[in-house]
Amino acid sequence: MQKNPFNSLLGKMIVTKEGKRLGFVRDITFETGSGEVIHLVVKDATPYTRNLNLERVGSNDLLIPYNAIIAIGDFLIVSEEDLV
């Protein structure tokens, strides 16, 4: 996967490869020692996303594992199989 500046990912829409909208990137969590990205924090999660069994932060934010991302362009495309 090519490198993307952190701020270029913020606010991007997250969709599944099947085209289902999941929400937008609010933030990114990473391992402080290695700098490895761990999760995308989702804002404005869709009802579909809230029904997935995703890890939660606080009451509203959902986490998508970074390894579920298959492509980054105008959208972040994730593999739904890698979310569960």
PyMOL commands that set and color helices and strands:
alter all, ss='L'
color gray80, all
select helices_A, chain A and resi 6-9+47-50+66-68+80-83
alter helices_A, ss='H'
color red, helices_A
select strands_A, chain A and resi 13-16+21-30+37-43+55-57+61-65+69-72+75-78
alter strands_A, ss='S'
color yellow, strands_A
deselect
rebuild
show_as cartoon
